[in-house]
């Protein structure tokens, strides 16, 4: 998610301005039963009507894949989805995109929030118009959504920690973090840090706040490696934006050694994109956590249709190998499975990353 510091500051001011116009939010918890409870007046379109789908960005192969899945899953779930809208890594633009979709008369929204706090302004707009929203990938801090469709991001950080800890007895490891304005970046960072401290005290964690920006990751990794050429492991929180710059930076320094070679730096990623699988096969990285782009699209459509019909859910196991949990905010989240992929299972045909070109 590239951008300059000045641009980021300007975005921040824009987001605050939008939030101020939106006013105070109503924090309402989603609730119900894992069994359909029938229609209610809460549905935005009585089960019918156009659905808007808003993407956070399209510069990552992960979101490109999700974008490709959306029309297919909309068709399979019987949802009349409009062409997707790309907010282009700009939280304030995402609020504008939500407002534009509402002005077009959509009866439901599926949104992948860029900023867990800033998205509240857009959620408030949708609530005032009686339009249900399903959040995908990122949970909002506040605001009303019918469901969050997301994998357990705490588990992402823990799985990366566990893998690195088992491979590296001691030494320095780096986590290239996402945007800490996003709950995903916070969950992955805090979980990795806590797991290392608890289970692998001989590892020293160095951190790069990279805001989902590939150029920031490359620049800061280059600087960090100059000061710490003895790095033994790297955890990339988003392969879609960090894989290429990380490998290029290591290669430029003569530090990209294949698995099994002396000096190999153990690398764990998040996303499950085809490029990561190719890197695992080549021995350039060692593992990734497969974030289910296909299931994000499928269940985003499933839950928005249910919300438009007035159906509700409650915490507990689902019929699709996941668990609905209630977040501290009171919002419900369907935590979809996200398996660890290594050289042992990288060719599994069931992995979504092996089903796309």
Beta strands, then each sheet from edge to edge (+ up, - down):
strand 1: 50-55
strand 2: 80-81
strand 3: 85-86
strand 4: 108-111
strand 5: 132-136
strand 6: 147-151
strand 7: 171-177
strand 8: 203-209
strand 9: 231-236
strand 10: 266-271
strand 11: 287-290
strand 12: 316-317
strand 13: 323-326
strand 14: 332-336
strand 15: 340-341
sheet 1: 2+ 1+ 3+
sheet 2: 2+ 1+ 4+ 5+ 6+ 14+ 13- 12+
sheet 3: 8+ 7+ 9+ 10+ 11+ 15-
end
